[in-house]
């Protein structure tokens, strides 16, 4: 077999493998997207039940978790939980009802994803804080977790 013919055969086999694998890669992406959406749904439900511990289950329980909000950067799962407790679950503060809208999930690789969306809170006093967020998710053996959160409230 000539070198040219051998190279053409190898290229054809690679192309056929890629074509055959495409539906499985898309199915995997769809499954990952659904899993990420489930994390956010579970967080919304936990928040609306005023259960911060269950809400925090969507975050990577690590000192390397990063959280940007209100012009401040914090590090670690415990610090993120403390932020939420101080701002929403301490005396004089309310959690309200949380909703997410306009979610856009983009896979960055087999074990990472970028999520953009809007958050909306409806507080008991009628106030409605809202804003934008970006999240970076990583896939761990126990599922998808948020490893970075950047939230920006609307003025």
N, C-alpha and C positions, 0 to 999 in steps of 0.2 A: 504494500500500500504506500502510495506516495505521501510525503509529509503534508502536502496541501490537502489531500483527501482525508488523511487522519485528523487534521485540525478541524476540517469541516464536520466530520463525524462527531468529534468531541463537542464542538459548539452546538450541534443539533441536539445531542443528548442533554447538555446543560439547559438549553432552551426548553426542551420538553419537560424536564424536571421542574423548572420554574413555572411553566404553564400549569402543570399538574398540581403544584403546591399552592398556587394562588388562592383557590377557594378555601384551603385550610388556614392560610394566613389571614384571610378576611374574616373567617369564622372565629379565629383566635382573637382578632382585634375587636369583633363584635362582643365576644364573651368578656374581654377585658373592659370594654366600655360599659357593659351592663354591670360588672362587678364594681367599677368606680362609681357609677350612678347609685348603686345600692349602698355604698359607704355614705354618700351624701344624703340619701333618703333616710338611712338609719340615724345620721347625725341630726337631721331636721326633726325627726320624730322624738329623739332623745331630748333635744332642746325644748321642744314644745311640751314635753312631760317634765320639764325642769330637772333633768337628770344629767348634770355635767359630767359625771363619771362615764356614763354611756356615750355621751357626745364625744368625749376625749378618746374613746376607743378607735375612732377614725384616724387618729394621729399616731405617728411613729413614737413609741415610748422610749425616747433616747435623749441624751443631753445634746445631740447634734441636730435636733429639730430646730428650725429657724422660723421666726414669727415676726412679721413686720405689720404694725398697726399703729394708727395715731401718731405717726412720725417717730415711732420708737422701734428698735430692734431688740428682740429677746431671743434667748437660746434655751432649748430644753423643754421637754414635755411638762415638767413640774412648773416651770415659769409660765408656760402657756396656760396651764390650768389655773394658776394663781391669778393671772390676768383676767381670765373669764370670771372667776369667783369675785374678784374685786369690782369688776365693772358691771356684773349682771346678777350675782347671787349673794351679795352682802346686804346688810341692813340699808334700807333706803333705795335699793336698786331692784329692778324687775328684769326678768328674762324676756317677757313678751312672747309673741308667736313668730317663728322664723320661717321664711320661705326662700327658696333659691329659684332664680329664673335665668333664661338665656344661657344655659350651660353649653359650653363648647369644649369637647374633649379631643385632644390630639395626642396620639401615641408618639413618643420620642424614640422608642426602642422597645424591645421585648419586655423590659421590666421597668419602664418609666413612661409617665404621661404628664401632660400639661393641661390644666383645666382653667377655663375662664368663665366667669359668670357674675350674676348680680345677687346680692342678699337684700332681703327686705324684712324688717322687724315691725310688728304692730304691737305697740305698748298699751298697757291698760289705760293710760291717761290719754290715749288717742294720738300720741306722737308716733311717727313712722320713720325711724332711722333707716337709711338704705345706702347702698354703695356698691362698689365693684370688688372682686377678688380674683386673684390668680393663685393657683395651687400647683405644686409639683407632687405627684404621686410616685411611689416606688412599689414594685411588686415584691413582697416578701413571701417566704414559705407559708405564712399564716394569712396571706391576702394582701390587698392593696392598702397602703397607708399614706397619709399626707406627711411629707418630709419638709415641706416649706409652704407657708401661708403668707400671702401679702394681701391685706384688706385695706380698702380706702373708702371711708365714708364720704357721702356727698355733702356739700356745704349747705 
